Amino acid sequence: MTSLDISVVVPLFNEEESLPELIEWINRVMNENNFSYEVLFINDGSTDRSWQVIQELGKKYSQVKGISFRRNYGKSAALHVGFRQTSGKVVITMDADLQDSPDEIPELYRMIVEDGYDLVSGWKKKRYDPITKTIPTKLYNGATRMVSGIKLHDFNCGLKSYRSDVVKAIEVYGEMHRYIPVIAKWVGFTKIGEKVVEHRARKYGTTKFGLERFVNGFLDLMTIAFTSKFGKKPMHFFGPLGALFFLMGFVFVLWMGGEAIYTKMFLGNDVKREIVEQPLFYVALVAAIIGMQLFLAGFIGELISRSSTTRNQYALKEKVNLD
């Protein structure tokens, strides 16, 4: 059983200047609201003094815990490791650059505990970012809303709150931290809310993300959309496509054969070209080959899915008389 009210997970990379100010701010908010808490700093292979600062803060604040990676693995890996170490009944994630305000924590906590949300995502309605970042972000969020059906304005906001069993049930990998609400919905946590939060201008350092994240984000969205629907039944995706292409090739062959027979038997003309000399024959051949390849992809996907160690892992909601 969890004994703390809140676990705050803070992934970071080269944020030595902001960490002392951040922990003082978090500590003040927690004490004002009488929360029992812990702060888990996940040092994602920083090359500055971030880890030394975390060690110093750990001596000053008993609530501070830290994990350091040997190299930079990315935000998703940091969150995944941090989630596994939490012991609070509510988990808050936030960035270490002071652009997320700890003053939002009490309301995010209340929305989980009193309003019954599984996950609450922050919405930085007013942003202090250049237009080269805000416009792609709006396009990305719009595409994610359309694909996932989740009505959030800011999927990638680092400031979020979760019920403890949500973070224990989901797996965040690659660069899937952008799609945690989508992953949570896929697992079965459907009560997802949103709260307008303050976005502060960066005080120290520079952003660690470039424009390439929007390209990667779109590709990750396609991945999560596919795996959420067909991850355990790939043949349901590849099978119909394979059948469609195979049927297309078969229809083309019948068309060419029927045309040749009709021309020779009813028009009394010799067939001017052999079937294999017609361009449509090669279209039919390619369609049949693609159809067969799609079928094979589906069969291979099924074999991989059946041999997976997670093929029968499901998120349970409640149990009665089983513990």
N, C-alpha and C positions, 0 to 999 in steps of 0.2 A: 504494500500500500504506500501511496505517496504521502509524505509528511510535510512538504512545503507548499505554500500557496502558489508561488511563481518560480519558474526556471526561465532565465533570460539567456538565450543563445546568441552569441555575437561572433560571426565569422569575420576574420580580418586579414589584411595583407598590407604590410608597411603603414601602420597607423600609430606609431609610437607617440606622436604629439597629442593625439586626441584621447588616448585611453585614460589618463588620470582624470581629466575633466568629465569624461563619460561615466566612470564609476562613481564619482562624487555625486553626479546628478542622479544616477539610478538609486544610489543609497539614500539620498535625501527624499526622493519620491516614495520609496518603499517604507522608510521610517514614518513619514507623514501619514501614510495609510495603514500602518501596522501590519504590513505584509511580511511573512516569512519568505525568504527568497534565496536563490543562488544565482550567480552569474558565471556562465561558462564561456570563456574566451577560446576560440578555436583559431590558433595561429597557422595560417595556410602558407607556410614556408616563407615567412617574411625575411627580407635581407637587411632590414634596419634593426633597431633595438626593441622591437615590439615584444619579443619573448622575455627579454630582461625586464621590461616595464611590467609585464604580466606577473612575473615572479615577485617583483617588489610589491605590487598591489596585493598579491596573495598573502604576503606577510602582514600587510596593514589591514586587510579586510578578510575576515574568515569566510565570507560568502563567495569570494572569488576563487574560481577553479580554472584550470587551463590545460589545453592539449595543444601540442605543437607538431606539425607535420615536418618531415625531413625536406620536402620540396613543395612547390606550389601545385596543388591538385585541383583547385577550383572551388567555387562557393558551394556547389552541390555536395561535394565530398565533405566539406567542413560541416555543413548542416546535417548530413547523414550521421556523422560521428557524434556531433553534439546532441542530436535527438536521442541517440542510444544511451547517453549519460544523464539525461534529465530525470529529476525526481519530483518536480512540482506538478500539481494537478492542472495547472495552466502553464503553457509554454509560450513565451514571447520571443520572437526573433527580431533583431534590429541590426542595422549596419553600425560600424564603428567610427564612421567619419563625422558624427555629430549632425548629420542631415536629418536623422530621425530623432524626434523628441521623446525622451522618457516620460514626459508629462502625460503622454497618451496612454501609458500603461494601466492606470486604474480603470479607465473606461473600457479598454480592450479586455481587461480581466472581468469586469462586470458583465459584458455582453456574452462571455462564455459561461460564466457561473449562473447569472440570473436570467438572461434571455435564452439560454439553451443552445447557442450556436456551437457547431463543431469547429468552425474556423472563421475568423474575422480577418479580412484583408484591409490594409490601409489604402486610402486613395489620396494621393498627393494632388489635390485639385488645382492648387496654385503651385507651380514649380519654378525653381530658380535654375533652369537649365537652358542652354542655347537652343535655338530653333532646329538645328541639325539633329538634336536629340529628341525634342518634344514631338515633332511631326512623325518621325518613324515610330515612336512609342505609341502614338494614337493609332496608327495603321496596324501595328502589331496587336494592340489590345482589341481593336475591332475584329481582326481576323480570328483571334482566340475566342472572343465571345461567340462568333458565328459558328465555329467548329465545335466548341465545348458546350454551348447552351448555358453557360454560367454568366450571369449578368453582373460582371465586375468591370470597373473602369480602369483599374491599375493592377494587373496580374503580377507584375514584377516588383511591386513595392516590397522593400525588405522588412517593413514593420507589419508583423502579423501576430495573431494570437491563436492558439490551438488548445483543444482539450488534449490531455495527455495521451489518451488512447489513439488519437489521430496520428501523432508523430511516431508512435510505436508501431503503427500498422502500415505506414507508407515507406517506400524505398526511394530515395532521391539519388540519382546518379548522373554521370555525364554533365550536362548543363540544364538538367530538368528542374532546377530550383525555380525557374520562371513559371513553371506549370504545376506548382504544388497544389493549388486549388483544383486543377483538373485531375491530378493523380488522386487526391482525396475523394473527389466525386466518383472516380472509377472504382475505388475500394469500397465505397458505399456511404461515405459521410457527405450527405446532401444538404445539410443545413449550413450554408455558407453565406456569411454576411459581409458588409462593407462599412467602413467608417472613414469619414474625411479626416485626414491627419495633416499636421503641419510639416511642410517641407522647408528645411533651413538651408541657407547657402553654405557651401563647403567652407570650413574655417581653416583647415590645414591640408596640405598636400594637394594631390591631383587625382582625378578619377582613374580607376584601374581598368575601365572598360572602353573599347573602341567601337567603331561603327560595324565591325564584323559580327558583333553580337546579334545584330538584327537579322543577318543572313542565317547565322547558326540558330537563332531563335525560331525562324520560320521552319527550318528543317527539323528541329526538335518538336515543333508543333505537329508536323506531319507524322513523326515517329510516335508521339504519344496518342494521337488520334487513331493510328492504325493498331498499335498494341493494345489500347484500351478496348477496342471492339473485336479484334481478331487475334489477339495474342495467344489465346488458348484454342483457337479453331481457325488456323490459317487457310485450310482448304475452303472455308466458306467465302474467302476473298478470292483466292486464286482459281478455285474450281469454276465458278460462273464465268470469269473472264476467259479461262481456257476453253470452256465449252462454246462461248460466243465466237472466238477466233476460229476454232475447229469447224464449227457449223458454217461460218462465213466461207472458209476454204472449200467445204463440201458443196455448198450451194453454187459457188463459182464453177466448180468442176461439172456439176449437173447442168448448169447453164450452157457451158461450152459443148458438152456432149449432146445435149438436146438440140442446140443450134446446128451442129454438124449433121445430125440425123435428119432434122427437118429439111435442111438445104438439099441433102442428097436424095431423099425419098419423095419429097413433095414438089420441089422446084426443079428437080431433074438436073441440077448442076453438081459438078464435082466440087468437093471441098477444096477451096483454094489453098488453105494452109492447114497443116497438121495442128492438132490441139497444143502440142508442146512448143509450137512456134508462135503462139499467141501471147502477148504481154499479160493477159488476164490469167493465164496458166501460172505464171510466176508469182502473181499476187496471191492466187489460191494456195500455192505451195508455201509461200512465206507465212500466210495466215495459219495454215495447218501446223507448221513448225512452231510458231509462236504459241499456238494453243497447246501443243504438246509440252512445250517448255513451262508454261504456266501450270499445267497439271503436275508436272514433276516438281516444280517449286512448292506447290501445295502439299504433295506427298512428303517431301523432305521436311517442310515446316511442321507437319503433323508428327513425323518421327522425332524431331527435335523437341516438340512440345510434350510428347508423351514421355520422353526420357528426362525432362526437366525435373529438378528437385522441388520446384515450386508449383507443379501442375495441380496439386490438390491443397494449396494453401489459400485460405479464405479469411477475411476479416469477420470475426464473430462479434455480435452486438451484446448479447446477454446469455447467461446460462442459469439453469435452475437445478439445484441439488446435485451439481456435478463437481463442485470444488471441495 
